Amino acid sequence: MHLVSKSNLKKILATVLASLALILFYETTIRDLDDATGLREEPEIVTGAWLPFSATAYCKGTTTFSGIRVRRGMAAADPRLLPIGSVVSVKTDTPEYDGIYTILDTGPAIKGRILDLYMWSCYEALDFGRKKIEVNILRLGWSPTISTPNTVDPLFKQREENLSNLQK
């Protein structure tokens, strides 16, 4: 009894079947166990409250997930928590990075309460590292009806005061 057939047709058929099986196995994706079972629970994200987040920085790329060219003031976030178009106020331990950021990007490593802040300089992004920050969600997604006036009004008033002080 021969283990390998003498027929070339059978060899070709066995090779094709083995190749297809390998391709199907390779192309199969396994869902994250936490996602599949629903075990990953994030506290509800609400506008107007300061929430603890973690921040990193990135400097690569030219266009965000939303199709807009990268520039300072943009951030990437987990779209399940902060959808594209969300606007957040950020407080860090370094006032230089405090301010208003618009969520216009996503990333495969950004899961949960992490913001990835865009920086033009890769050296600056490396120096930034990972920081604990506080985030106040001013608007969730693109809809202005989801933002709360109580969180946005003080920012506009502060801007108006700053502008009037500059004009004096």
BAFI-3210 file (N, C-alpha, C; in Angstrom, 3 decimals, decimal comma, padded with zeros to 6 digits):
// residues 168
n [1|2|3|4|5|6|7|8|9|10|11|12|13|14|15|16|17|18|19|20|21|22|23|24|25|26|27|28|29|30|31|32|33|34|35|36|37|38|39|40|41|42|43|44|45|46|47|48|49|50|51|52|53|54|55|56|57|58|59|60|61|62|63|64|65|66|67|68|69|70|71|72|73|74|75|76|77|78|79|80|81|82|83|84|85|86|87|88|89|90|91|92|93|94|95|96|97|98|99|100|101|102|103|104|105|106|107|108|109|110|111|112|113|114|115|116|117|118|119|120|121|122|123|124|125|126|127|128|129|130|131|132|133|134|135|136|137|138|139|140|141|142|143|144|145|146|147|148|149|150|151|152|153|154|155|156|157|158|159|160|161|162|163|164|165|166|167|168]
n.u [000,842|000,684|001,499|001,522|-000,143|000,140|-001,044|-001,117|-003,269|-004,685|-002,774|-002,614|-005,253|-005,330|-003,390|-004,571|-006,905|-005,742|-004,455|-006,656|-007,911|-005,936|-005,912|-008,550|-008,437|-006,443|-007,632|-009,685|-011,097|-010,810|-012,965|-012,518|-012,511|-013,649|-015,304|-017,016|-018,397|-019,450|-018,317|-016,698|-017,074|-017,809|-018,031|-020,859|-020,629|-020,893|-021,916|-020,418|-019,174|-016,114|-013,961|-011,839|-009,168|-006,718|-003,852|-002,068|000,294|000,447|002,140|002,331|001,189|-001,082|-003,711|-006,771|-009,069|-011,541|-011,130|-009,976|-007,166|-004,333|-003,708|-002,709|-004,731|-006,411|-007,627|-007,465|-009,765|-011,560|-014,156|-016,497|-016,864|-016,292|-017,543|-016,618|-016,196|-016,806|-016,313|-013,947|-012,767|-009,581|-007,550|-004,275|-001,168|000,568|000,279|000,589|-000,571|-003,206|-006,605|-009,036|-010,074|-010,839|-012,390|-011,306|-010,194|-009,385|-008,031|-006,398|-005,283|-006,507|-008,567|-011,289|-011,011|-009,022|-007,183|-005,626|-003,492|-002,851|000,332|002,604|005,381|007,371|009,269|008,277|005,908|006,935|008,206|005,956|004,715|002,822|000,064|-001,943|-005,042|-007,692|-010,919|-013,436|-016,420|-017,680|-019,263|-020,906|-020,137|-021,236|-023,572|-025,032|-027,105|-026,628|-024,766|-024,359|-025,697|-024,770|-022,117|-020,789|-021,344|-019,813|-017,230|-017,484|-018,110|-015,755|-013,978|-015,032|-014,548|-011,746|-011,205|-012,324|-010,662|-008,242|-008,763|-008,852]
n.v [-001,174|002,085|005,270|007,657|008,602|007,311|008,594|011,575|013,346|012,886|013,770|016,490|017,280|016,750|018,585|021,036|020,950|020,915|023,380|025,155|024,597|025,551|028,285|029,037|028,545|030,373|032,825|033,002|034,789|035,380|036,437|038,842|037,595|039,011|040,837|039,097|037,803|039,849|040,790|042,962|045,863|049,191|052,102|054,283|056,867|060,222|063,559|066,549|065,814|065,339|062,838|060,039|059,225|057,679|058,826|058,838|059,624|060,368|060,570|059,892|059,440|060,964|061,452|061,311|058,842|059,885|061,197|063,672|065,842|065,413|067,324|069,477|069,349|067,360|064,090|060,545|057,957|055,300|054,301|053,231|054,392|057,169|058,544|059,346|062,778|063,671|066,055|067,038|068,225|068,467|067,753|067,689|066,716|068,477|071,649|072,571|070,713|070,763|071,422|071,828|069,106|067,421|064,431|062,675|060,454|056,929|053,929|050,744|049,894|051,364|051,062|051,322|053,665|055,540|058,132|059,194|061,569|063,829|064,841|066,944|066,603|063,764|063,319|064,836|063,444|060,984|061,856|062,618|060,209|058,003|059,169|059,911|061,400|063,853|063,968|065,899|065,467|067,281|067,121|064,387|062,616|063,845|065,222|068,162|068,241|066,442|067,501|069,243|072,318|073,387|072,577|073,617|076,378|077,840|077,681|079,145|081,627|082,159|082,362|084,620|086,550|086,502|087,428|090,010|091,109|091,139|093,028|095,374]
n.w [000,000|-000,922|000,367|-001,000|-003,810|-007,140|-009,158|-010,931|-011,089|-008,723|-006,901|-007,542|-006,979|-004,200|-003,337|-004,079|-002,482|000,082|000,021|-000,204|002,248|003,994|003,280|003,979|006,731|007,461|006,776|008,553|011,198|014,638|017,057|019,630|022,878|025,015|023,672|022,327|024,351|025,720|028,036|028,436|029,998|029,936|031,839|031,634|029,282|029,740|028,953|030,162|032,567|034,356|033,464|034,193|032,065|029,927|028,225|025,148|022,547|019,056|015,871|013,277|009,881|007,494|006,992|008,730|010,116|009,601|007,263|007,212|007,043|009,183|012,144|014,849|017,787|017,196|017,933|018,551|019,311|020,997|019,064|020,064|022,510|022,256|019,619|016,187|015,577|018,068|020,685|023,022|026,193|027,534|030,339|031,419|033,047|032,071|031,124|028,506|026,809|027,471|026,645|023,975|022,062|019,034|018,178|015,618|014,618|014,718|016,151|016,064|018,481|020,355|022,827|024,935|027,619|026,400|024,957|022,019|021,260|018,631|017,479|015,854|015,902|016,128|018,063|020,166|020,620|021,501|023,852|025,266|026,009|028,063|029,782|032,651|032,375|032,514|031,159|029,717|028,235|025,683|023,447|021,985|019,211|015,960|016,339|017,434|019,230|021,187|022,852|025,918|027,021|029,426|029,683|027,494|027,366|029,451|028,318|025,949|027,067|028,470|026,330|025,059|027,043|027,094|024,494|024,643|026,577|025,218|023,294|024,677]
ca.u [000,000|001,474|000,904|001,405|-000,729|000,940|-001,809|-000,866|-004,545|-004,977|-001,811|-003,032|-006,485|-004,961|-002,679|-005,558|-007,747|-004,929|-004,247|-007,923|-008,094|-004,992|-006,385|-009,734|-007,984|-005,687|-008,531|-010,653|-010,763|-011,383|-013,374|-012,001|-013,399|-014,416|-016,344|-017,980|-019,221|-020,023|-017,762|-016,051|-018,064|-017,315|-019,033|-021,525|-019,977|-021,874|-021,347|-020,421|-018,477|-014,691|-013,773|-010,438|-008,750|-005,280|-003,520|-000,817|000,409|000,903|002,663|002,413|000,007|-001,422|-005,156|-007,452|-010,136|-012,664|-010,769|-009,425|-005,707|-003,954|-003,170|-002,833|-006,116|-007,146|-007,315|-008,063|-010,418|-012,374|-015,420|-017,637|-017,026|-016,310|-017,640|-016,006|-016,901|-016,938|-015,432|-013,614|-011,823|-008,583|-006,629|-003,132|-000,226|001,358|-000,702|000,786|-001,442|-004,587|-007,391|-010,157|-009,685|-011,925|-012,104|-011,418|-009,412|-009,497|-006,817|-006,640|-004,829|-007,239|-009,751|-011,688|-010,774|-007,705|-007,139|-004,334|-003,459|-001,947|001,412|003,361|006,735|007,451|010,051|007,340|004,991|007,664|008,378|004,645|004,538|001,455|-000,292|-003,312|-005,647|-009,120|-011,603|-014,812|-017,023|-018,520|-020,244|-020,718|-020,408|-021,420|-024,844|-024,977|-028,175|-026,142|-023,951|-025,167|-025,338|-024,058|-020,682|-020,226|-021,517|-018,671|-016,089|-017,744|-018,006|-014,331|-013,390|-015,492|-013,814|-010,358|-011,193|-012,566|-009,464|-007,231|-009,134|-008,710]
ca.v [000,000|003,302|006,440|008,696|008,043|007,433|009,405|013,009|014,019|012,795|014,638|017,887|017,478|016,800|019,846|022,118|020,874|021,328|024,841|025,808|024,465|026,471|029,655|029,238|028,611|031,609|033,968|033,005|035,700|035,003|037,639|039,029|036,907|040,002|041,383|038,055|037,455|041,060|040,998|044,258|046,853|050,541|052,949|055,150|058,129|061,303|064,875|067,482|065,335|065,033|061,395|059,626|058,566|057,557|059,458|058,609|060,584|059,812|061,586|059,318|059,496|062,258|061,584|060,602|057,913|060,684|061,742|065,012|065,849|065,505|068,577|069,602|069,536|066,153|062,929|059,262|057,344|054,116|054,833|052,756|055,324|058,531|058,429|060,374|064,052|064,075|067,147|066,846|069,116|067,592|068,276|066,804|067,261|069,448|072,596|072,734|069,784|070,978|072,147|071,198|068,187|066,805|063,033|062,498|059,291|055,725|053,134|049,371|049,678|052,263|050,384|051,835|055,073|055,998|059,114|059,288|062,962|064,018|065,808|067,032|066,097|062,419|063,426|065,329|062,342|060,026|062,472|062,644|058,894|057,682|060,001|059,923|062,687|063,977|064,351|066,363|065,319|068,429|066,664|063,015|062,499|065,083|065,859|069,192|068,045|065,568|068,283|069,925|073,730|073,693|072,325|074,405|077,812|078,470|077,786|080,288|082,845|082,377|082,827|085,997|087,395|086,583|088,297|091,386|091,559|091,403|094,220|096,555]
ca.w [000,000|-001,044|001,007|-002,005|-005,025|-008,346|-010,098|-010,834|-010,862|-007,289|-006,215|-007,782|-006,215|-002,776|-003,125|-004,159|-001,279|001,233|-000,111|000,147|003,693|004,631|003,046|004,815|008,122|007,618|006,654|009,639|012,288|015,918|017,764|020,979|023,814|025,771|022,812|021,985|025,509|026,300|029,372|028,525|030,386|030,140|032,460|030,681|028,969|029,786|028,714|031,280|033,762|034,149|033,577|034,068|030,825|029,738|026,944|024,456|021,453|017,787|014,960|011,933|009,033|006,920|006,949|009,819|009,750|009,100|005,967|007,386|007,230|010,591|012,680|016,297|018,209|016,836|018,760|018,194|020,468|020,756|018,556|020,855|023,621|021,727|018,171|015,350|015,669|019,465|021,105|024,428|026,849|028,150|031,352|031,638|034,025|031,328|030,565|027,062|026,096|027,883|025,653|023,288|021,005|018,290|017,875|014,171|014,223|015,540|016,053|016,512|019,862|021,243|023,341|026,238|027,968|025,958|023,879|021,345|020,822|017,498|017,605|014,613|016,111|016,704|019,305|021,174|020,913|022,341|025,173|025,928|026,631|028,489|030,934|033,167|032,084|032,765|029,931|029,826|026,918|025,357|022,460|021,515|017,785|015,204|016,631|018,479|020,210|022,250|023,780|026,921|027,090|030,672|029,551|026,411|027,637|030,129|027,399|025,074|027,877|028,738|025,077|024,856|027,994|026,614|023,325|025,053|027,293|024,207|022,539|025,549]
c.u [000,886|000,745|000,680|000,926|000,207|000,243|-001,531|-002,142|-004,912|-004,031|-002,216|-004,283|-006,193|-004,252|-003,643|-006,433|-006,981|-004,693|-005,504|-008,172|-007,176|-005,446|-007,599|-009,358|-007,284|-006,607|-009,560|-010,191|-011,485|-011,717|-012,762|-012,997|-014,241|-015,549|-017,430|-018,912|-019,851|-019,485|-017,108|-017,123|-017,379|-018,406|-019,620|-020,763|-021,055|-021,173|-021,395|-019,709|-017,017|-014,485|-012,294|-010,213|-007,246|-004,993|-002,161|-000,763|000,880|001,307|002,680|001,104|-000,254|-002,919|-005,771|-008,494|-011,312|-012,361|-010,157|-007,919|-005,375|-003,426|-003,402|-004,294|-007,008|-006,722|-007,991|-008,638|-011,133|-013,749|-016,649|-017,906|-017,185|-016,353|-016,948|-016,867|-017,100|-015,936|-015,219|-012,684|-010,881|-007,756|-005,537|-002,270|000,699|000,400|-000,579|-000,178|-002,904|-005,324|-008,505|-009,619|-010,941|-011,510|-012,371|-010,687|-009,712|-008,179|-007,073|-006,244|-005,602|-008,551|-010,049|-011,328|-009,342|-007,914|-005,734|-004,294|-002,452|-000,931|002,235|004,725|006,698|008,286|009,150|006,368|005,667|007,876|007,079|004,396|003,091|001,186|-001,713|-003,851|-007,095|-009,756|-013,035|-015,397|-017,987|-019,600|-019,898|-021,092|-020,629|-022,659|-024,738|-026,074|-027,731|-025,268|-024,867|-024,740|-024,524|-022,553|-020,043|-020,277|-020,334|-017,441|-016,270|-017,609|-016,547|-013,636|-013,769|-014,748|-012,366|-010,252|-011,407|-011,369|-008,337|-007,502|-008,960|-007,365]
c.v [001,235|004,454|007,559|008,045|008,252|008,320|010,890|013,788|014,013|013,682|016,096|018,195|017,592|018,110|021,021|022,130|021,320|022,833|025,601|025,751|025,423|027,918|029,957|029,363|029,931|032,827|034,034|033,959|035,248|036,277|037,650|038,419|037,891|040,561|040,352|037,744|038,667|041,360|042,356|045,297|048,175|051,323|053,891|056,460|059,199|062,623|065,679|067,024|065,068|063,557|061,043|058,858|058,398|058,171|059,007|059,648|059,865|060,923|061,112|059,497|060,900|062,511|060,748|059,644|058,664|061,327|063,128|064,902|066,078|066,899|068,584|069,893|068,364|065,023|061,700|058,654|056,075|054,603|054,320|053,678|056,752|058,446|059,577|061,630|064,522|065,180|067,003|067,949|068,225|068,368|067,247|067,388|068,290|070,411|072,813|071,859|069,903|071,702|071,313|070,344|067,644|065,389|062,826|061,260|058,136|054,980|051,747|049,130|050,536|051,604|050,948|053,297|055,509|057,035|059,103|060,676|063,119|065,113|065,779|066,385|064,711|062,416|063,879|064,223|061,295|060,562|062,477|061,329|058,566|058,465|059,718|061,322|062,685|064,523|064,754|066,296|066,477|068,060|065,240|062,932|063,858|065,846|066,901|069,028|067,150|066,341|069,018|071,380|074,070|073,488|073,230|075,905|078,444|078,631|078,966|081,600|083,184|082,915|084,287|086,964|087,583|087,513|089,755|091,951|091,889|092,704|095,493|097,171]
c.w [000,000|-000,397|000,010|-003,292|-006,208|-009,369|-009,874|-010,547|-009,374|-006,483|-006,349|-006,964|-004,718|-002,449|-003,125|-002,900|-000,032|001,201|000,274|001,648|004,443|004,474|003,926|006,289|008,398|007,624|007,781|010,728|013,540|016,669|019,157|021,963|024,613|024,939|022,546|023,153|026,160|027,694|029,537|028,824|030,630|030,846|031,419|030,512|028,921|029,514|030,000|032,536|033,415|034,439|033,448|032,762|030,887|028,373|026,454|023,338|020,204|016,844|013,520|011,175|008,530|006,941|008,060|009,257|009,137|007,750|006,024|007,608|008,699|010,927|014,179|016,661|017,837|017,753|018,179|019,463|020,026|020,297|019,298|022,033|023,136|020,204|017,449|015,413|017,090|019,778|022,607|024,912|027,651|029,159|031,555|032,751|033,381|030,636|029,060|026,252|026,516|026,772|025,061|022,132|020,328|017,929|016,386|013,678|015,163|015,407|016,598|017,962|020,858|021,629|024,721|026,405|027,677|024,860|023,315|020,708|019,684|017,811|016,334|014,763|016,756|017,984|020,447|021,580|021,793|023,747|025,960|026,653|026,883|029,754|031,377|032,927|032,552|031,504|030,257|028,424|026,692|024,347|022,064|020,045|017,142|015,626|017,740|019,525|021,361|023,244|024,751|027,010|028,340|030,545|028,510|026,715|028,373|029,226|026,448|025,846|028,162|027,485|024,805|025,777|027,547|025,405|023,707|025,812|026,301|023,452|023,364|025,461]
res [m|h|l|v|s|k|s|n|l|k|k|i|l|a|t|v|l|a|s|l|a|l|i|l|f|y|e|t|t|i|r|d|l|d|d|a|t|g|l|r|e|e|p|e|i|v|t|g|a|w|l|p|f|s|a|t|a|y|c|k|g|t|t|t|f|s|g|i|r|v|r|r|g|m|a|a|a|d|p|r|l|l|p|i|g|s|v|v|s|v|k|t|d|t|p|e|y|d|g|i|y|t|i|l|d|t|g|p|a|i|k|g|r|i|l|d|l|y|m|w|s|c|y|e|a|l|d|f|g|r|k|k|i|e|v|n|i|l|r|l|g|w|s|p|t|i|s|t|p|n|t|v|d|p|l|f|k|q|r|e|e|n|l|s|n|l|q|k]
***
